[in-house]
């Protein structure tokens, strides 16, 4: 049996390994996104909105957060000039969120592939990077397959 307090990563369970790497990447990704006044919560919202306006409820569902949390994320994006909110003409209780030109530009610049790849794949050779990517795609697909069907 391995010591759960070990400092040796080879002794750690897979979950701890993943959590440790994800936290480092999240921290460094937030530093990268800060140049555009973005963070790991707001950036994907801009990507979701690139396909067209959505309600805050839809954004919360696709982002896997509560509507209250999404409201805060959208408010921050709105203060940065990256989105606008308007009342949904079909249902006055709903708020529709639309990305602005500045938001699309920020998403394109911040989302350039190479900085993200550099942050994520540090320490891996090309073969390892390809294998990791294949494993992660498999894990995401398995996760999605286990999710309940969307009611959108």
C-alpha positions in Angstrom: 0.0 0.0 0.0 1.3 3.5 -0.9 1.5 6.3 1.5 -1.2 8.9 0.7 1.0 11.7 2.0 3.9 10.8 -0.2 5.5 13.7 -2.1 6.3 11.2 -5.0 3.8 11.6 -7.8 4.3 8.0 -8.9 2.7 7.0 -5.5 -0.4 9.2 -6.0 -3.8 7.9 -7.2 -4.8 9.0 -10.7 -7.4 11.5 -9.4 -4.8 13.4 -7.4 -2.4 13.5 -10.4 -5.2 14.9 -12.6 -6.3 17.4 -10.0 -2.7 18.6 -9.5 -2.1 19.1 -13.2 -5.5 20.7 -13.8 -4.9 23.2 -11.0 -1.5 24.2 -12.5 -3.0 24.6 -15.9 -6.0 26.6 -14.6 -3.7 29.0 -12.8 -1.4 29.5 -15.8 -4.4 29.7 -18.2 -6.0 32.4 -16.0 -2.7 34.4 -16.1 -2.8 34.1 -19.9 -6.4 35.1 -20.2 -5.9 38.1 -17.8 -4.4 40.0 -20.7 -7.9 40.2 -22.1 -9.7 40.6 -18.7 -10.9 37.0 -19.0 -10.7 33.9 -16.9 -11.4 30.2 -17.2 -15.1 30.9 -16.5 -15.7 33.7 -19.0 -13.6 32.5 -21.9 -15.7 29.5 -22.8 -18.9 31.6 -22.6 -17.5 33.8 -25.4 -16.9 30.6 -27.4 -20.4 29.4 -26.8 -21.8 32.7 -27.9 -19.7 32.8 -31.1 -22.4 30.6 -32.6 -25.1 33.1 -31.8 -27.1 34.6 -28.9 -28.2 32.4 -26.0 -30.1 32.8 -22.9 -28.3 32.9 -19.5 -30.1 29.6 -18.7 -28.7 28.0 -21.9 -25.2 29.3 -21.1 -25.4 27.9 -17.6 -26.5 24.5 -18.8 -23.8 24.2 -21.5 -21.2 25.4 -19.0 -22.3 23.1 -16.2 -22.9 25.9 -13.7 -25.9 27.4 -11.9 -27.8 30.2 -13.4 -26.7 32.4 -10.5 -23.1 31.7 -11.3 -23.6 32.3 -15.0 -25.3 35.7 -14.2 -22.0 36.7 -12.4 -19.9 35.5 -15.3 -22.0 37.3 -17.8 -22.0 40.5 -15.7 -18.2 40.5 -15.7 -18.1 39.9 -19.5 -20.6 42.8 -19.9 -18.4 45.1 -17.9 -15.5 44.3 -20.2 -17.6 45.1 -23.2 -17.5 41.5 -24.5 -21.2 40.8 -24.3 -24.6 42.6 -24.2 -27.7 41.4 -22.4 -31.2 42.2 -23.6 -34.7 41.1 -22.7 -35.9 38.1 -24.8 -38.8 39.3 -26.9 -40.4 35.9 -26.7 -40.3 35.8 -22.9 -39.7 39.0 -21.0 -38.4 37.1 -18.0 -35.5 35.7 -19.9 -32.2 37.6 -20.7 -30.5 36.9 -24.1 -26.8 37.3 -24.2 -25.0 38.3 -27.4 -21.2 38.5 -27.9 -19.9 41.8 -29.2 -17.2 42.3 -31.9 -14.7 43.0 -29.0 -15.7 39.8 -27.4 -15.2 37.8 -30.6 -11.8 39.4 -31.1 -10.7 38.7 -27.5 -11.9 35.1 -27.8 -9.9 34.6 -31.1 -6.8 36.2 -29.7 -6.9 34.5 -26.3 -7.9 31.2 -27.8 -5.0 30.8 -30.2 -4.1 27.1 -30.0 -0.3 27.3 -29.3 -0.3 29.1 -25.9 -2.9 26.6 -24.7 -0.9 23.7 -26.0 2.3 25.0 -24.5 0.6 25.3 -21.1 -1.0 21.9 -21.2 1.7 19.7 -22.8 4.8 20.9 -20.9 7.1 18.0 -20.3 5.6 15.7 -23.0 7.1 14.7 -26.3 5.0 14.6 -29.4 4.0 10.9 -29.0 3.0 11.5 -25.3 1.1 14.6 -26.3 -0.8 12.8 -29.0 -1.6 9.9 -26.6 -2.8 12.3 -23.9 -5.0 14.1 -26.3 -6.6 10.8 -27.5 -7.2 9.7 -23.9 -8.8 13.1 -23.0 -11.0 13.0 -26.0 -12.1 9.5 -25.0 -12.8 10.7 -21.4 -14.8 13.7 -22.6 -16.9 11.6 -24.9 -17.6 9.0 -22.1 -18.6 11.9 -19.8 -20.9 13.3 -22.4 -22.4 9.9 -23.1 -23.3 9.7 -19.4 -24.9 13.1 -19.2 -28.7 13.4 -19.3 -30.2 14.6 -22.6 -30.5 18.4 -22.9 -34.0 19.9 -22.8 -33.0 22.8 -25.1 
